[in-house]
Amino acid sequence: MYKKIFLLMVLGLILGHSTALADGPDKEKTAVASAEKWVVLLDDGRYIESWKESSEYFKQAVTQDHWEQAVQAVRKPLGKLVSRKLKSASYTTSLPGAPDGEYVVVEFSTAFENKASGVETVTPKIDKDGIWRVSGYYIK
């Protein structure tokens, strides 16, 4: 009986830290961590891997080949990353032109070798499996 109670407590602790069950600020924190991990793939030129790690919505919107070509054309001229700092993170369930769901719009103030000041917008979305994955990326 004690083993069963202990197992349920451990399971509860694990589920309590699940991305799908997180609340408000926890959702933003988890989504920001996902976005930070994903942009490192871009920084390293691992564009195909970034596509593979993206949300199902993202993969349905753009093919792997098109993504690789598009992101390479945008990122390579910028040069290497100099700095990236979290500017904002905002949880929402609705975005223009996207299906309803759970999103966090993450903005980073970013500097590159050839662009001293930019803003990267990375939008993680909770996928069907409860994991935050990037569904959109924009840099200006």
NORFEN-V942743 format. One record per backbone hydrogen bond with DSSP energy under -0.5 kcal/mol. NH is the residue of the N-H (numbers start at 0). CO is the residue of the C=O. Records with the same first field share a line. If there is no record, write none. Layout:
NH=CO ; CO
This chain:
4=0
5=1
6=2
7=3
8=4
9=5
10=6
11=7
12=8
13=9
14=10
15=11
16=12 ; 13
17=14
21=17
25=22
26=22 ; 23
27=23
28=24
29=25
30=26
31=27
32=28
33=29
34=30
35=31
36=32
37=33
38=34
39=35
40=36 ; 37
41=37
42=38
43=39
44=41
45=40
46=44
49=45
50=46
51=47
52=48
53=50
54=133
58=54
59=55
60=56
61=57
66=62
67=63
68=64
69=65
70=66
71=67
72=68
73=69
74=70
75=71
77=74
78=74 ; 75
81=110
82=110
84=108
86=106
87=106
89=104
91=102
97=94
100=92
102=91 ; 100
103=123
104=89
105=103 ; 121
106=87
107=119
108=84
109=107 ; 117
110=82
111=114
112=79
113=77
114=111
117=109
119=107
120=118 ; 137
121=105 ; 119
122=135
123=103 ; 121
124=132
125=101
126=124 ; 130
129=126
132=124
134=122
135=122
137=120
139=118
